[in-house]
Amino acid sequence: MNRCGKPRCACHADPPKLHGPYTTWTRKIAGKTLTRRLTAEQAERYQPWFADNRRLRQLISELEALSLQAAEHAEGWGEK
């Protein structure tokens, strides 16, 4: 759900009547945010990719935490 750029649109009212819902795919490319609106068919077709990406991010977070623990243990950081 989002607002448009037209100042007199109902999406800017109080309470707002927002546009959507729209399925979007947002990512960073060369430091810039790129958002694409997806059709229902695209969203369904890409769902495994999105699930894989979520799992990859989860695994990266776990690996970062384990690396920090290993570094703290190896260097004696946090010990008194």
N, C-alpha and C positions, 0 to 999 in steps of 0.2 A: 504494500500500500504506500502511495507516495503523493506528493504535491507536484503540480506543474508550475510553469513560469508565468502563467496568466494571472495578474493580480486580482481580477474580478471573478475568477473561477470559484465554484463552491468549495474547492479543496482548501481555500484560504479563509473560509467562514469560521464562525465560532458557534457550535462545534464544526470542525471540518468534515467534509464528505470527500474522503480521499479516493484517488483513482486506484484501480487494481482489483484484486491482487494480480500481480505479474510474477512470473518465474524468471529470475535473472541469474546470470553467472558472472561473478565479479572476481577479478584477479589482478595481480600487479605484473606489468610488463615494462621493463626498463625504468622502474621506479614510478610509473604512472598507473593509476587505477583504470581498468578497462571493464566496463559492464556491458553485457549483451542480454537482450531480452530473448528468452527461449520459447519456442512453441511447446505445446503439451507433448508432442511427439519427440521433440529434441530432449526435453527434460526427462522423459521416460528412457530414451535411448542412452543418455549420458549418465543416468543414475549410478551404474556401476563405477564409472570414473570418479564421481563425487564421493562415493563410499570408499573407494581406494584412497583418495586424497585425504579424507578424514582419518582413515586408519594410519596412513603415512605420517600425518601430523602428530597423532597420538604416540606412535612409536618413536618419533624424533624427540618429543617431550620426555618420554621415559628414558631414552638414551642420554639426553642432556642431564637429567637428574642423576642417573647412575654415574656419569662421567664426573659430575661435581662431587658426588660422594667419594669416588675413587681418588680424585685429586686431594680432597680434604684429608682423607685417610693417609695417602702417600706423603703429603707435605706436613701433616700434623696440624693443619688449620683447625681451629675451633677447639683444640685441646688446651687444657690449662696447665 
